[in-house]
Amino acid sequence: MINEASIAGAARIPSNYSRLIARVLGLHSRELPALIAQAGISVEQLIQDDTMLTSAQQIQILQNALRLSDDVMFGLRLGQCLTPATHGALGFLTSSSPNLLIALRAFEMYLPTRVDFSRLELRRSNKYWECCCYFDVELNADIHRLISEVYASILFQCAEYIVGKRLDGAHICFSYSEPSYSHRYAELLPGSIEFSAPELVLKVPVDLCDIPNASANHESYALALQQCQSMLEKLQHQENNYTFRIQKMMLSHPPGVLGEDEAAAMLFISKRTLARKLEGEGGSFRKIRDEILSEQAASYLVSSHMSVDAIAALLNYHDSSNFRRAFKRWFQCTPDQYRKQSLGPH
C-alpha cells in the first residue's frame, strides 16, 4: 500500500495508461475498484481524461493489475497495446522522426514528460545503439519485470514501425532472472535475449538507425518537438508557486481540458483556496489557461499550414466557432488575420 505522502507527490503520469490496462485486462466498470485499490483515486477520477497520477499511484495500479491478470504474457501484451498515439506529443514526435536514431534520442530526452520515474540513456558500441533503462523508484521483482517487458515491447514496436521491418538483429538484456515463460518472448519480441544482465539494455543494430522513416512528417515532427520541449521546460522549472504548479498540470494534460475543480482537488485544496492563491500571485485559473492556449494557437498558426478548424480540434475546441471567438478575445483579430499579419506579404 502506498502512503499519503506518496499519493500527494507530483502527479505527472497520464491516466490513459491505466485505462488501457483495464481494457487489456478486460475489466467491466464494476471491476475497476479492484484495479485502483489502495491507489488513492476514485473510479470517477480514473475514467476522466485529465486525471494525472503520481509514480506511486501508477505502480500500485500495476501491482493490482498483476494480481488480476492470469496471463503470464501480460506485460508484453500491454506493451503491444501502447502504440505511439497513447504517448501524446512524445508518440507523435517519435513516429514522425526522420530516422530511428532521432526517435531514440526523443525517447531519451522526453520520456520524463510521460513517466517521471524512469530514464533512458543512449550509448554507442561497435554494433549497436544501446538504450539503457533506469528506474528512479524502488520496484519489487514482479513490477520490475513487468515494466521491463512493457518498455522492450514499446521501443521495438516503435523501431519496427520506423524501419519498416522486424528487428531480428536486435539484442535485449533483461536484468532479472529467466522466467518460466521465457520461451514465449519470441512471439512478441525480436532478436536475441539474455537474462540476469547487470542492467536493462535494449540494443538496436547501428545500420538500422539511419534508415529514413517512410512515415516521417517534418511538420508533425516540428510541432510535436515544440510541445515536448515546452512540457519538459515547465516540468523542470524549480519555482513552486501555485501559478507554475497549475501551468505544469495544464501542460501535462491534453490542451484545454483541465478544469479548476479538478486542479484544486489534485492540489488537495478547495477551488476557493486555489482562486485566492492565484489571485495573490496576480493571476487566475482562466488567465493561465488562456495564456497557454493562446500561445499554442499562435504557434500552430505561424509554424504550420493546418486549417483553423484543425487547430481548434487540436486544442480540444469541439466547436471551431468557440475557438474563433476565444482567439479574437486574446489577439483582437481572427485566426486568419493573425496568420496573414504574422507571415507578412509573400
N, C-alpha and C positions, 0 to 999 in steps of 0.2 A: 504493500500500500504506500502511496506517495503522501508526503506530509504537506501541511498547509502552506509552508514557506515555498515549497517547490511549485505548488499549484499557482502561487501568486507571482512566480517569476515571469520573465519576458515571454509573452505569447506571440510567437512568430511563425509557427508551423500551420499552414492552411489545413482546415478540417476536411477538405475534399479527399485527402489521403485516407482518412478514417472512414468516410462514407464509402469509398471504393473498397476498403477492407470488408465492410459489411456486405457489399454486393458479391465479392469473391466468396465469402462465407455462405452466401445465400440466405441471409437473415431477413426475417419479416420484421415489421415495425414493432411488434410486441416483444421481439427478441433483442432489440437494441440495448435495453438496460444492461444485459449481460456483457455486451461489448464495452460499455463505458463504466462498468462497475469500478468504484474507488478512484476514478479519474477526476472527480470534482467538476463534472459538467452534466447538464441535463440532456435528454433526448432532443428537446426543442433547440438547444444550442448546437447539438451535433448536426442537425439537418439544415441549419442556416448556413448559407454560402459564406457569410462574412465572419464566422467564428474562427478564431485562431487558438492554437493550443501551445502550451509550454512543452519543452522536451520531456519533462516528467509525465505530463498527461499523455503524450504520444506513446511513450514507452509503456505506460500502464495499459493503454488500449492494445498495443501489440502483444503484451503478455496475455491479456484476456482473449485475444484472437487465437493465440496458440492453444489455449485451453479449449476453445470452442471448435477448433478445426480437427478433423480426423484424417487430414491429408498430409502425409509427410512431405509432399512437394509444395506445400502452401506458400513458402517464401518465394520460390521460383515462379509459381503461377501468379502470385501477387505482382512480382516484378514485371512479368509479361503484360499485365494489365495497366501498368504505369507508363503509358505512352507519352510522347512529348507534350501532347495537349494538356496532360494533367499537371505539368510543371510550370504553367503560366508563362511569363516572359522568358524564363530560362529555357523552357522547352522550345519556344519559337526561335530563340537565339541559336540553340544547338542544331535544330533541324534545318535551319536556313543558312548555316555556316558554309563558307566556301569549300572547306575540306574537313576531314576528321580531326586533324591536329588542332585546328582552330576551335572546333566543337569541344574537344577535350580541355582546351585552355579555358573555354567558357565555364565548363563544369568546375574547374579548379578555382576560378575567380569568384563565381556567383552562387555556388552551392549553399553558402550560408543564408542567402535570401529565401531559401525554401526549407532547409533543415539546418538549424543553427548549432546542432550538437555534433556535426561531423565535418570533416575537411578532406579534400582530395589534393594531393600534390603530384605533379608530373616530374618524371626524371627520364633521361635518355640513356639507354645502354646500346651495345653494338647492334642488336637485332630488334629491340622493342622500344616503344614509348610505354613507360610503366606508370600506371595510375595507382598510387599508394593511398589507401583509405585509412583515415584515423577517426576515432570517436572520442569526444571530449567529455563524455559522461561514463559512469560505471555501468556496464551491461552484464547481465548474467549470461551464462553459456548459451542458453537457448535463444535469447534475444540477439546476442552477437551473431550466432549462426544465421538467424532469420534475416537480419538486416544485411549481412554479407551476401546472402543469396539474392536479396532484392537488388542491391547495388550492382552485383555482377550481371544480373538479368537486364537491368535498366541500361547500363553502359553498353553492353554488347548489342542490345536491341537497337540503340541509337547508332552505334557504329555500323551495323549491317545495313541500316536504312541509308546511311550516307554513302557507303562504298558500293552498295547495290549487290552484295553477295555475302555468303556465310564466311565468318572469320575463322576458318579451320586452322590457320597458323597461329591463333591466339594461345595464350597460356594464362591460367588462373592459379594463384597461390592463396589458398584459404588458410587462415591462422588457427583453425580448430581441427580437432581430430576427425578422421574419416567417419561419416555417419553410416548407418546400416543401409541407407537407400542411395548411396553414392553412385551405384551403377546406373541410376536413372538420370543423373545430371546431364548426360549426353543428349537427352530428349530436348532440353531447352537451352543448354549452354554449348558454345562452340569450342573447338581446340582441346588442348590437354589440360589436365587438372592435377594439382598436388595438394596435400593436406598437411596440417601441423607445421606450416611455414611460420617464420618469425613475425610476419605481418601480412595483412590483406593487400595483395597486389594484383591488378588486372593488366596483363601485358598485351599490347597490340603491335603487330609487326610494323616496323618503320615504313616499309614500302607502301603500306595501305593508307598511311596517314596523309599522303599528298595527293591521293586520287580526288579529282574535282567532284564535288557533290552535284549530281544531276538535278537535284531539287533545290539548289541554292537560290536564294532570292535576296538580292542586295538591299532592296527597300525594306523588306521584313527584318532582315538582319540588323540594319541600321536602327530601326525603330525599337526592336527588342533590346539591342545593346544599350541604347539610351535609357530605356526603362530600368534595365538591370543595374546600370551604373547609378542611377538616381536612388534606387532602393537600397543598394549597398551603402552609399554615402549616408543616407538617413539612418540606417541601422547602426552604422559605426559612429554616429555623432555622439559625443560624450555628454552633451547638455541633457539634463534630466528634468527640465521643467515640463509642465503639462502640455504646452504647445508642441514641443518636439515629440512627446510621447504619443500625442494624437496624430501627428504627421507620420510617425513610424507605423502606427496601426493602419492608417489610410493607405500608405504605400505598400503595405503587406497584404492588402485586400484588393479585390477587383475594383476598378475605378468607380467612385461614387456610391458604393453600396453600404458602407459602414454608417450605421445610424448612431445618433447621440446617446440613446438609451443603451445600446449595445456597448459603445465605447466606455460609458460610465461604469457599466457592470464589469467590464474587463479590468477596470482600474479599482474595483471594489469601493466605489463611491457612488453617491446619488447623482442624478442628472443635474440637480440644482447646485450641488457642490462643484461638479465639473464646470458648469457655466460660470460660477463665481471665481474658480481658479483661473480660467481662461480670461475672464474679464480683468482680473488682477494683472495679467500679463499683456493686456492691451489688445486682446482678440476675442474670438468666439468660435464655436464649432463650425458654424456656417462659413465664417471668413476663412478658416483653414481649408475647408473643403473646396470653397470657390477658388482659392489661390492654387491649389493642386490641380483641380480640373481645368482651370483657365490656362495654366502653364502647359499642361499636356495637350489641350486642344490647340493652342497656338503652335506648339511644336509640330504636331501632326499636319497642320495646315501648311506650314512653311517647308517641312522636310519630306513631305510625301505628296503623291498625286491622288490620294484617296478622296472619294467624294465626301461631301459634308454629311450625308446620311450614314456613310460607313464610319466616319469618325464619331458621330453621335452614338452609333451602336457600340463601338469600341469603348466608349466612356460610359456605357450602360444607361443611355437615354433610350427608353423604349419608343418614344415619340420624338422624331427629329425636330419638330416644331418647338418642343420644350427646350431642346438644346440650342436652337437658334435664338430663342428669347433670352436664355441664360447668357449666351455669348454676347449678345448686344448689351446686356446689363454689365458684363465685365469690360468690354472694349469700346462701347458706344458705336459699334458698327456691326455689320453682318459678317458671318464667316467668309463669304465670297469677297466682300470688300477688304477684309483683313488680309486675305491671301494675295489679292491683287496689289494692295499697298506694300506688303512685305516683299513680294517678289520684284516689284518695280516693272518698268517697261522692258519688253523683250527686244 
